[in-house]
Amino acid sequence: MTTNWYEGPLAAFDTETTGVDVEQDRIVSAALVVQDAAGARPRVTRWLVNPGIPVPEGATAVHGLTDEHLQRNGRWPSPVMEELGRALAEQSAAGRPRVVMNAPFDLTILDRELRRHRASTLGRYLERTSLCVLDPRVLDKHLDRYRKGRRTLADLCAHYEVELEGAHDAAADATAALEVVRAVGRRFASRLERLSPAELHTLQAVWHAAQARGLQAWFARQGTPELVDPAWPLRPELRKAA
């Protein structure tokens, strides 16, 4: 009997950062959680980074990581970004889909950090493999599109009855996102079980673009100038003015 993808091997990735601007903010911690099957003991790898810039009080209030703690215990960004790029490439080579909640944020900020500190890109680390991402936010929003309310990780955990201990810790968030994806798979099995993770990756790019257009239209009706990027799972590099 073939195991459905949502019961099989998955690897979840999450970051904590100095803020929400992928072009300017920095990674202060990251985690990779690998689980070979539903219910199996996960293998957790954590990274702590001294970002080289001050951590705003607002960011510390979210994840609890202070300048002092990061300067004392964090590593320099360059070797950490190298390890993160290699770790994601290894999961691709092993055929494990990556679970990344709000993938355009975490993957894009990692890409920008690789450009900043390694003169490289995330694409270069993954050029010999195929990037296969499962984003619980995109999946849930498409499969249960008319449900009211927000869709943060905490909201999704509450909706799918997934335990979230220590929110805004990278390892805790990655573990919770992984379990949410499994729960989404089970709840919508009749719509998902015939699709491979690779097929879902392609579909999520389409679904996210449609979701972005809908959100952009809503902002326009509200008179809000905010722009919504339709790119998924990685935003293209901003072209600098000449």
N, C-alpha and C positions, 0 to 999 in steps of 0.2 A: 504494500500500500504506500502510495506516495504521500509524503508529508506536505501539507499546505505551507506556503512560504511564511505565513504569520505564526506557525508553530515551529519553524526551523531556525537556522542560524541568523542572527542579526547583530549589528555593531552600532552602538549609539554614540554620537559625538555632541559635546556641548562646550560652550565657552562662557566665561564671565569677563566683563570688559570695563574700561573706564567711562563708557557712555554708549550712546546709540547711533553715532555717526560712523559708518563703516569706513569712510575715507580718512577720518582723522583720529578716531579713538583706537585704543590698544587692548590687546588681550592680557588679562592679569592671571587667569587660571583656565585650565581646560581639562577635559576628561574624556576617555574612551572606555566604553563599557561593552564587552563582548560576551554574548550568550549563545551557546551552541544549539540550544533548543529551549522551548518554553519550559520554565520551571527549573532549568539547570542553574547551577551556581555561576553568577557572572564573574568575569575577570575584569578588574577595574585598574586602569592606569590614569594617574593624575599628574598634572603639571602645574607649577606655580611660577609666575613670571614677575620679575621686576621690570615694569614697562619703560622705565627711563623718563617718564613724565609724571607729574603729580596726579594722584587719583582724586577726583572731585568728591566732596562730602556726600553728594547725592548718590554716587555710585557705591561708595562704601556703605551707605545706609541700606542699599539693596543686598549686596553680597557679603558685607562684613569685612572686606579685605582693606586694611589701611596701608598708607604709605610706609609706615614704620615696619609693619609686618612683612610687606613685600620686599622692602630693601634688605631686611634681615634674612628672609627665608627664600625669596624668589630668585630664579636664575636669570641670566641675561637672555634677552629675547632671541638672538640669532640661533643658538643651538636648539632652543625649544621649538622654534618654528620649523627647523629642519626635521626634528623628531615627529612633529605633528604631520607634516607633509608625508613623511615616510610611513607613518602609522596608518594614515588613510589609504595610501597606496597599497600597503600590505593587506588591508581588509578588502580592497577591490580585487587584488590578485587571488585572495582566498575565496572570492565569490560571495562574500557576506554583504547584503544590502546595508547601507548606512542609514540609520534613523537620525534625522536632524530636525528638531522642532524649529520652525521658521528658518529653513535652510538658507534663504538669501541673506540673512544677517550673519550667521555663524560662518558659513563657507566664504562669504565675500570678505569678512573682516580677516579671516585667515589668509586669503589670497593677498589682501593688501599688506598684511604683516610679512608675508613671504617676499613681496616686491620690495618692501622697505628694508628688510634685514638680510635677505638672501639673494637679492637681485634675480628673483625667480617668480614663478606663478604657481598656483595650485594645479593648473592645467598641465604644467610640465611634470609634476610629480605623478600625475594620473595618466600621462600620455600613452603608457603601455597597457593600461587597463581601461575599463569603462566605468564611469561614475554612475552608480545606481543608488538613488536616494529615496527614502520614504519619509515624507514630512507629515506628521500627524495633523498639523493645522490645515494643510491643503486637503488631505484625505477626508477629514471630518467635515470641513466646510462644503466639500462637493457632495459627499454621501448623505449628509443631513443638513442640506442647505437652508431649510426653512426654520430651523430651530432658533429661537430668540436667544439673546445673551452673548457675552464675550466668549472668546475661544483662546484665552491664554492657557499655558500649560496647567496651571492650577485649576482653571475651569474645566479643561478636558479631563483631568484626573478625577475631579468630583463627578463629572457626568458619566465616565466609564468605570467608576469605582476602583480607581487605581490609587494606591497609597503614595503620597508624596511627603517624604520626611526630609526636612532641611532644604526647603525650596531656595533656589538661587545659589546652591552649591552645585558646581558643574557635574560632579558624579551623581548626585541625587537627581538633578534634572534630567541627565542623560538616561538614567535607569528608569525614571518615570515615563519619559517619552517613549522608550522602547516598549514598556508595558502597555502604554496607550495604543501604540500601533498594533500590538497583538490583539488588544480588545476591539479595536476598530475592525480588524480582519475577521474576528469571530462574529461580531454583530452583523457585519455586512458580507458574510461568507458567500451568499448566493450571487453577489455582484462582483466579488473579488477573487474567489478561489480559482477561477479559470484563467486569471491574468498572472503573468510572471512578474517579478519585481522589475525587470527591465521594461516590460510593457507599461507597468504602472509609472515608472520614471518618466517615460515619454508623455503619458496621459496627464500626469501632474503638472507638467510645464504648460499644457493647454488649459487645464483647469485653473491654475494660478493666474494665468493671463486674463482669463474671463473674470475671475474674482477681482483682480486689480482694476479691470475696466468698470466693473460694477461699483467698487469702492470709489473710484475716481468720479464717476457720475454722481454718486451720493455727495461727495465733497463739493462738487460743482453746484448742486442744488442748495447746499448749505452756505454757499459763498465762501468756502474755505480754499485758500490757494495751494494747499498741500498737494504734492505730486506723488503718485503711486507707481512704483516701478513694476512692470509686468514680467521682468526677467526672473526665471527660476531654473535651477537652484543657485545660480551664481550671477551676480550683476556684472555687466561689462565694465571695463575700466573707464572712468571718466576721462574724456579727452581734455587736456589742459589747453587753455587759450594760448595762441602764439604770442 
